Amino acid sequence: MAERWITKAELCKHLCISRNTLQSRIYPIASKGEHYIHKDPFNPASHKVWKLSEVERLLIQSRSALQ
């Protein structure tokens, strides 16, 4: 079964961080297609949805992201 993509609110709740922290610390190091995709792929201004396992892996590899 494929892992589902989660919203920004769900990601923040799981990581126990604020939306501001997500935007300032994780957005710059996250890659489109690997860590997140746009909900509407034809609209780059649409909401992002996140792959939790990949974001967790990113944070483990980049410990300074949340410090």
N, C-alpha and C positions, 0 to 999 in steps of 0.2 A: 504494500500500500504506500502510495506516495505521501510525502510529508506535506501538510497544508501550509499555505502562506498566511502570515498573521499581520494584523494591522499595527500601526505605530503605537496605539494605546496598549495593545496586548503585549507588544515587545517591551515597552517601558515598564509595564506592571511586572512582567517576568524578570527583568533585569534590575528592578527596584531603582530606576533612574527617572529623572524628569524628562519631559519632551525637549527642554532647552539643552540638557546634557546630551541627549541623543543627537540633536541637530548640530551641536558644536563639536562633539568629540567623535561620534561614530560616522555621521554623514561623510566627512572628509576622507575616511579610510575605507568606506564600504564601496563595493563595485556593483554596478548595475548588471543584472543577469546572474550574478553569483550570490550576492547578499540580499538584494531587493530587485523587484520589477515594478513597473507602473501598472496599476489596476487596469487602466485602459491603455494598451500598448500604442495606440494611435494618437494619444494625447499626452505629451510629455509633462503637462501640468497636472495630470491626474495624481491621485494619492498613491503612495508607495505601499507595497506589501512586502513583508520580510520573511526570509527563511531562517527560522530560529537556530537550527543546528549550524548553519554557516556563520551566523552572527556570533554565536558562542565560540566557534572555532577561531574566528577573527580576533575576538577579545582575548582568548588564551594566547594566541600568537603575538598579539600586540598589547602587552600588559599596560603600557603607558597610556592607552586610549582613555581610561577612566580615572587616571590619577591627576 
